[in-house]
Amino acid sequence: MNTTNLLRQRELALAVCVSLGLTACGGGGSSAPSRNIPQVVAPQTPQTPSPPVDQPPVDIQLTATGANAAHAAGLTGSGVAIGIVDSGVTAASPALSGRVTNKFTYVDPGTNNLKVDDVVGHGTAVAEIAAGKPFGQFAGGIAPDATIVSARIVSDTTPKDDGSGKGNKVTSADPLGTVNEAVFQAGARISNNSWGGLYWDASDAATTASFADAYKHAALSSSGTVYVFAAGNDGAANPSDIAALPLRAPSVAGGWIAVVALNSHDTSQIASYSNRCGDAKAFCIAAPGEVLTLAASSTAARPAYQVWTGTSLAAPRSPARRPSSCRPFRISTTKRWPTSCSARPTIWAIPVSTPFMGTAASTSARRCLARRGSIIPSARTSARPT
């Protein structure tokens, strides 16, 4: 890998969610289906409530992160592949057309519709924020010239919680190691993971070792991968177990970013539903959590739009490079999201006359991101998407 591409990779590595976080549209390979993914790896089925009264700025992913300035400087993700480990990615999306290079599938074909790239729409929304090109009223993503490697691990239907309120307890990371290896071999060095719903006991060293091995490529280097994880949407003091993996497995810390969500209407405040950085402050950043995307069902002739809310969408908006020289960006609040929901899109149409609006990130966050270069997207995660 030449120096220029390495720099671009680092600049785009932080959340592209991700890359912050993550197969083949035409001619790409696919892996053998696995039915061992914990059922918890599945986002909530999107709802279609009434149109929102208070919509987010339609270009918040660009203005609040400084991505528009990065684009003007020529930092658009060209030559960078971003892994989207999620519910799949609609390769025909007008914002992603021709740039989904691989489509790997790890969900049960007996209970999931494999004739559709992304039944839930969550992975497509995350991919658009990470790497979508502007289309219609969609303002575009953080790295509009990057390519996408999709790994579908989130089921079409919402899994049942085991009663803990944290998803489902696991004793192994299997088959996430296989998933990550496929994405790595396909060339993605940024892997966005906007999902959650797995937990295990902190004292369970064997399970922690299994997860550490599954993410053995974690490193900020030409030969490593930066894994971006949505922190979760439970209003908790710390990110989810998987998003905070470096606290239990320090070996992955060099290539790990957890992302919490900011209020898209006031980016000086953390979103009420978002988990906080807490103990993960050394590898945690923040980005707006409410965004507008093209719906997965959109065509060039008939675009439709969705508003998604959650740490899942903050993840792909994170800075492209880990801000090692910046102080951890932490925000705290006593507010909590009223329910333990995952990314929940509101489907609605934007009038053609709706003006693009902008917003500024908090001064401290903007200074930090400005020093580190370009950025990458965010969203609400719980795999369940968040």
C-alpha positions in Angstrom: 0.0 0.0 0.0 1.5 3.4 -1.0 1.8 6.3 1.5 -1.0 8.3 0.0 -3.5 5.4 0.3 -2.4 4.7 3.9 -3.0 8.3 4.8 -6.4 8.3 3.2 -7.2 5.1 5.0 -6.2 6.6 8.4 -8.1 9.7 7.6 -11.2 7.7 6.9 -10.9 5.1 9.5 -12.8 6.4 12.4 -16.4 5.4 12.2 -17.2 4.8 9.0 -18.8 3.4 11.5 -18.1 2.5 10.0 -16.0 1.9 9.0 -17.1 3.9 12.4 -17.4 0.7 10.6 -19.4 -3.4 7.9 -20.5 -8.3 -0.6 -20.0 -8.1 -4.1 -22.4 -6.2 -6.3 -20.9 -7.4 -9.5 -18.6 -10.4 -9.4 -17.8 -10.2 -5.7 -17.5 -13.3 -3.6 -19.8 -14.5 -0.9 -19.1 -16.7 2.0 -21.0 -19.8 3.1 -24.0 -19.0 5.2 -23.6 -19.5 8.9 -26.5 -20.1 11.3 -24.4 -19.6 14.4 -24.6 -15.8 14.7 -26.4 -15.1 18.0 -30.0 -14.2 17.2 -29.4 -11.0 19.1 -27.5 -9.7 16.1 -30.5 -8.2 14.4 -31.9 -4.6 14.4 -35.4 -3.7 15.3 -37.8 -3.7 12.4 -38.2 -0.1 11.2 -41.5 1.6 12.0 -43.4 4.0 9.9 -44.8 6.6 12.3 -46.3 10.0 11.4 -43.9 12.5 9.8 -41.6 14.1 12.4 -42.4 17.6 13.6 -38.8 18.4 14.4 -36.6 17.0 11.6 -32.8 17.1 11.8 -30.8 19.3 9.6 -30.6 17.4 6.3 -26.8 17.9 6.0 -25.9 17.4 9.7 -23.5 14.5 8.9 -21.4 17.0 6.8 -21.6 20.2 8.7 -21.3 18.9 12.3 -18.3 16.8 11.4 -16.4 19.1 9.1 -16.8 16.6 6.2 -17.8 19.3 3.8 -14.4 21.0 4.4 -12.6 17.7 4.0 -14.4 17.2 0.7 -13.4 20.6 -0.5 -9.8 19.7 0.3 -10.0 16.6 -1.8 -10.5 14.0 1.0 -13.5 12.0 -0.3 -12.4 8.4 0.5 -11.1 7.6 -3.0 -9.2 4.3 -2.8 -10.7 3.3 0.6 -12.9 0.3 1.2 -15.3 0.4 4.2 -16.8 -2.7 5.7 -20.4 -2.4 6.8 -21.3 -5.3 9.1 -25.0 -5.0 9.5 -28.3 -6.0 7.9 -27.0 -5.9 4.4 -26.5 -3.0 1.9 -28.8 -2.3 -1.0 -26.3 -2.2 -3.9 -28.8 -0.5 -6.2 -29.3 2.5 -3.9 -28.9 5.7 -6.0 -26.4 6.9 -3.4 -24.2 3.8 -3.6 -24.7 2.4 -7.1 -21.6 0.8 -8.5 -19.6 0.9 -5.3 -20.8 -2.1 -3.3 -17.9 -4.4 -4.3 -18.7 -7.5 -2.1 -21.8 -8.9 -0.4 -21.2 -11.6 2.2 -24.2 -13.2 3.9 -24.2 -14.9 7.3 -27.9 -15.1 8.1 -30.1 -18.2 7.9 -31.6 -18.4 4.4 -34.5 -20.3 5.8 -35.7 -17.4 7.9 -34.4 -14.4 6.0 -35.2 -13.1 2.5 -31.9 -13.3 0.6 -33.6 -12.1 -2.6 -33.4 -8.6 -1.1 -30.1 -7.1 -0.2 -31.3 -5.4 2.9 -34.8 -6.1 4.2 -34.5 -4.0 7.3 -32.8 -1.0 5.6 -30.5 -0.3 8.5 -27.3 -1.3 6.9 -28.1 0.7 3.8 -28.7 3.8 5.9 -25.4 3.3 7.7 -23.6 2.8 4.4 -25.1 5.9 2.9 -23.9 8.0 5.8 -20.5 6.5 5.6 -20.0 6.6 1.8 -23.2 7.8 0.0 -23.1 10.3 -2.9 -25.6 13.2 -2.8 -28.9 12.4 -4.4 -32.1 14.3 -4.3 -32.6 15.7 -0.8 -29.9 13.4 0.6 -26.8 15.5 1.2 -24.3 12.7 0.9 -22.0 10.8 3.2 -18.6 11.3 4.8 -16.6 9.4 2.2 -18.5 9.6 -1.1 -15.8 8.0 -3.2 -15.1 5.0 -1.0 -16.3 1.5 -1.8 -18.4 -0.7 0.4 -17.8 -4.3 1.5 -21.1 -5.6 3.0 -21.4 -8.4 5.6 -25.0 -9.3 6.4 -25.2 -10.6 10.0 -28.4 -8.8 11.2 -31.6 -10.8 10.8 -34.7 -9.6 9.0 -36.8 -9.9 12.2 -36.1 -8.6 15.7 -34.6 -11.3 18.1 -36.1 -11.8 21.5 -34.2 -10.5 24.5 -33.3 -13.2 27.0 -35.0 -11.2 29.8 -31.8 -9.4 30.9 -32.6 -6.3 29.0 -29.2 -6.5 27.4 -30.0 -8.8 24.5 -28.6 -12.4 24.7 -25.7 -13.8 26.6 -23.0 -15.5 24.5 -20.0 -17.8 25.3 -18.2 -17.3 22.1 -17.6 -14.8 19.3 -18.2 -17.4 16.6 -18.7 -16.8 13.7 -17.6 -13.1 14.0 -14.0 -14.1 13.3 -15.0 -15.6 10.0 -17.0 -12.5 9.2 -14.2 -10.1 10.0 -11.7 -12.2 8.1 -13.8 -12.1 4.9 -14.2 -8.3 5.2 -10.5 -8.0 5.8 -9.5 -10.1 2.8 -11.9 -8.1 0.6 -9.7 -5.1 1.3 -11.7 -3.1 3.9 -9.5 -1.6 6.6 -12.3 0.3 8.3 -15.2 -1.8 9.6 -18.4 -0.2 10.8 -20.5 -2.1 13.3 -23.8 -0.5 14.1 -25.2 -3.4 16.1 -25.3 -4.8 19.6 -27.3 -7.0 21.8 -24.6 -9.4 22.9 -23.2 -9.6 26.4 -21.1 -11.8 28.6 -19.7 -11.9 32.1 -16.6 -9.7 32.6 -15.1 -12.7 34.5 -15.5 -15.0 31.6 -11.9 -15.0 30.3 -12.6 -17.6 27.6 -15.3 -15.6 25.9 -13.3 -12.4 26.1 -10.4 -14.3 24.5 -12.7 -15.5 21.7 -13.8 -11.9 20.9 -10.2 -10.7 21.0 -9.3 -13.4 18.5 -12.3 -12.5 16.3 -11.0 -8.9 16.1 -7.3 -9.8 15.9 -6.8 -7.4 12.9 -7.6 -4.4 15.1 -4.7 -1.9 14.6 -4.2 1.5 13.1 -1.7 0.5 10.4 -1.5 -0.4 6.8 -1.9 -4.1 7.7 -4.6 -3.6 10.4 -8.3 -2.7 10.6 -10.0 0.1 12.6 -13.3 -1.3 14.0 -16.0 1.3 14.7 -18.8 0.3 17.1 -22.0 2.2 18.0 -22.0 2.5 21.8 -25.7 1.6 22.3 -29.0 3.3 22.9 -29.8 2.5 26.5 -28.7 5.8 28.1 -26.2 3.7 30.1 -23.1 5.1 31.8 -20.8 3.0 29.5 -20.9 1.5 26.0 -22.2 -2.0 25.4 -19.9 -5.0 26.2 -18.9 -5.4 22.5 -18.4 -1.7 21.9 -16.2 -1.5 25.0 -14.2 -4.6 24.1 -10.7 -3.0 24.7 -11.6 -2.6 28.4 -11.5 -6.4 28.6 -9.2 -7.2 25.7 -6.5 -4.5 25.6 -4.9 -6.1 22.5 -7.6 -4.6 20.3 -7.4 -1.1 21.6 -5.1 0.2 18.9 -7.7 -0.2 16.2 -11.0 0.4 18.1 -13.4 3.3 18.3 -16.7 3.4 20.2 -19.2 6.1 19.1 -21.8 7.8 21.2 -24.6 10.0 19.7 -25.0 13.8 20.0 -28.3 15.6 19.7 -28.6 16.6 16.1 -30.4 19.7 17.0 -27.9 20.8 19.6 -24.5 19.1 19.0 -23.1 20.5 22.3 -25.3 17.9 24.1 -25.2 14.1 24.1 -28.5 12.5 22.9 -30.7 11.4 25.7 -30.9 7.8 24.5 -27.2 7.4 23.9 -24.9 5.3 26.1 -22.0 7.5 27.4 -18.3 7.0 26.8 -17.7 6.4 30.5 -14.9 3.9 31.2 -14.2 3.8 27.4 -13.3 7.5 27.2 -9.8 6.7 25.9 -11.2 5.3 22.6 -14.6 6.9 22.4 -15.9 9.8 20.3 -19.2 11.5 19.6 -21.2 12.4 16.4 -24.8 13.4 15.6 -27.2 10.5 16.0 -30.2 11.7 14.0 -29.9 11.8 10.2 -31.8 11.7 6.9 -31.0 9.1 4.3 -32.5 7.6 1.2 -34.7 4.7 2.0 -33.4 1.3 0.9 -36.4 1.0 -1.5 -35.4 4.2 -3.3 -34.8 4.2 -7.1 -33.4 7.0 -9.2 -36.9 7.7 -10.5 -38.7 7.4 -7.2 -36.5 8.4 -4.2 -37.9 8.1 -0.7 -36.4 9.3 2.5 -36.0 8.2 6.1 -34.9 9.8 9.3 -32.9 7.4 11.5 -32.0 8.0 15.1 -29.4 6.2 17.2 -25.7 5.6 17.9 -25.8 3.4 14.8 -25.8 6.5 12.6 -23.3 8.3 14.6 -20.7 5.6 14.1 -20.3 5.9 10.3 -20.0 9.7 10.8 -16.9 9.5 13.1 -13.6 11.0 12.1 -11.6 9.1 9.6 -8.7 8.8 11.8 -8.4 8.0 15.5 -7.8 11.3 17.3 -4.9 10.1 19.3 -3.5 13.6 19.8 -6.8 15.0 21.0 -8.3 14.7 24.4 -11.2 12.3 24.7 -14.5 14.1 23.8 -16.9 13.4 26.6 -20.3 14.8 27.3 -22.6 13.8 30.1 -26.3 14.3 30.8 -28.9 12.9 33.1 -31.5 12.4 30.4 -32.3 8.9 29.2 -34.1 7.5 26.2 -37.5 6.3 27.4 -37.3 2.9 25.8 -34.6 0.4 25.0 -35.0 0.8 21.3 -32.6 0.4 18.5 -32.2 2.5 15.4 -35.7 3.5 14.5 -36.3 5.2 11.2 -39.2 7.5 10.4 -40.2 7.2 6.8 -41.4 10.4 5.2 -41.1 12.5 2.1 -39.2 15.8 2.0 -40.8 18.6 -0.1 -38.5 19.6 -3.0 -38.5 23.1 -1.6 -37.2 22.1 1.8 -33.9 24.1 2.2 -30.7 22.4 3.3 -29.9 23.5 6.9 -26.6 23.4 8.7 -25.4 23.1 12.3 -22.1 23.5 14.0 -20.5 20.9 16.2 -19.4 21.9 19.7 -16.2 24.0 19.6 -14.1 21.3 21.4 -15.2 18.5 19.1 -14.7 20.6 15.9 -11.2 21.6 17.0 -10.3 18.0 17.6 -11.7 16.8 14.3 -10.1 19.7 12.4 -6.7 18.7 13.6 -7.1 15.1 12.6 -8.4 15.5 9.1 -11.6 14.1 7.6 -14.4 12.3 9.3 -16.8 9.4 9.0 -20.5 8.8 10.0 -22.6 7.7 13.0 -25.9 5.8 14.0 -28.0 4.0 16.7 -26.7 0.5 17.3 -28.0 -2.7 18.8 -27.9 -5.8 16.9 -30.5 -5.1 17.0 -29.1 -2.1 15.3 -28.4 0.7 17.6 
